[in-house]
Amino acid sequence: MESVIVALYEDVYADLLGNPFDSTERFTERVLAYLRSPTFAMVAAYAGDDVVGQAFGCNMSSSGSWDGLLTPVPEGFTDEAGGTRTFCLNEIMVREPWRRQGIARRLHDLLLSERPAERAVLAVRPENGAAQAAYASWGWRRVGRLQPVPDAPVYDALVLPLAGGRGR
């Protein structure tokens, strides 16, 4: 599974691989950590035998989940209820020839449809206008800025209420 995830990442993010945080090595470290989570989930889209898109994530842990949050949020917002409150959509990516065909949306919906969490969170680069517009149209709302580690870019943190969560 790791080899499929990393190969697609290298293709989709080829222009960013020279940045230390976005390097293949650092991405692989993050993927290995995600794969160790008991809540890891992944969906993939294929054309024949070729992976053309994927989305994956796991629940946020109860400690340190919101480290790097740069924006004040309401009291209790970062409480993770033992690691069951928030599902983190770590990555969603589609190869260039397959974009603008609804694949990302289908991967998104399939991955999030059965999550028992109250909400989902993702981080997106502020300058990524296409992704920002797509996420907004899918119901995601910006809650602030996030820099998960010191050498990472500053991202917009977006949240989406999930049907499986409490109070829905």
N, C-alpha and C positions, 0 to 999 in steps of 0.2 A: 504494500500500500504506500509506504514512504516513497518508493521510487516513482510511482505514478504521480503522486502529489507534487514532488519536487520537479520532475520533468515538465509538468504543465506550468508550474510557477516560473521556471527558467524561460519558457517560451513567452508567457504572457507579460512578464516583468523584465524582459531582456534589457530594456533601457535603464533600469534602476540597479542592476546587479553590481555595478561598481561602487555603490554606496555601502559602507560597512554594515549598516543595519539591514539593508536589503540584499546583502550577499547570499549566495546559495548556502554557505556554511551557517550563517546566522538563521536563515529561514529553516534549514534542516533541524537545527537545535530547537527552534520553537515547535516545529511539527512533532518531533520526538516527545516533547513535553505534552503536547495535546493528545497524542496517541496513548499516553500513559493514563489519561483521565478515564475513569469508568463511565463518564457521561459523553465521551467522544462520539460524534455522529457525522456521517459524510454521505453525500449523494454525488453522483457523477453522471454526465451526459456523454454518450458515445455516438460516433458515426462509424459504423462497422466495428473494427477492432480499436479504433483511435479514440482516446479521451479528448473531448472538445471542451469540456467544462466541468467544474466541480465546486462544491460548497461544503464547508465543514466547520465544526465548532464543538464547544463543550461548555458545561456550566462553569460559572466563575466560582472560585473557591471563596470561603468565608473570610479569609485573612489576606490582606494585601490586594484584593481584587481591583480596587480603584486607585492604587498607587499611580501617581503621575497625573491625576485629575488637576487641572489648572484653574478650573472655574468653580466658584462656590455653588453648592447645590443645597436643596432643602434638607433639613434635619431628617435623618433616617434613610435618605436616598441611597446611600452606599451600604446599608445593612444587607447582608446576603443570606440571612436565615439558614446558616449551616451549609451554604453552597447549593441551595435549591431555588433561589429567587430569580436568578438571571442566567440565561443562556447566551454565551458570547459567540456570535457569528464571526469566526476568526478570519475566514477567507471565502470569497466568492469570485471565481474567475472563469472567463470564457476566451478561447482562442480567437484571434482577430477575424478570420474568415467566417466565424459562426456568430459573431455579435449582431445585435439588432434584429434578432429572430425570436426573441422571447425566451431564450434558453436560460439566461440568468434569473429571470423571474420565476420560471418553473423550478429551477434548482432551489431558489430562495424559499418558495412556497412549500415545496416538498420537505425540505430540511426542517422548517419551522412548524409545520402543520401538526406534528405529534408531540411537540415539546411540552412537558408538564410545568415548565417555569412560568412565572408571572409575566416576564418580559424578556426581550432580547436586546443585546447591545452590540454595536459594531463601531469601528473606527475607520474614518475615511479622510483622505487628504482634502483639505479645504479647496485646493485648486482643481480637484477632479470634478469638473462641472457635470459631466455625463453621469457619473455615479451619484453625485449629490441629487441631481434631478430625478433619477430613477428611484432612489431611496425615498425621497419626499413623496413621489407619486404612489409608493407602496405603503405609505403611512408612517414612516420613520420620522422622528422629530429630534432636532439637535438639543442636547442638554448642556453642552459645554465643550471645552477643549481638553485634550488628553495627550500627554507625552509619556508613554509607558516606561521607557528607560531613557537615560540621558542622551544617548546618541540616536534615538529615534526621532523622526519628524514629529511635529505637533499635528495632531489629528482633530477633526470634529468627532465628538462622541455622540452617537445617535441611539435612540431607544425606541423600541416598538412594543406595545402591549401584546401579549400572546393570549389566545383563546383558552389555552390549557391552564392559565394561571388563576390565582385566587381573585375573587372580585369581578369575574367576567361572566 
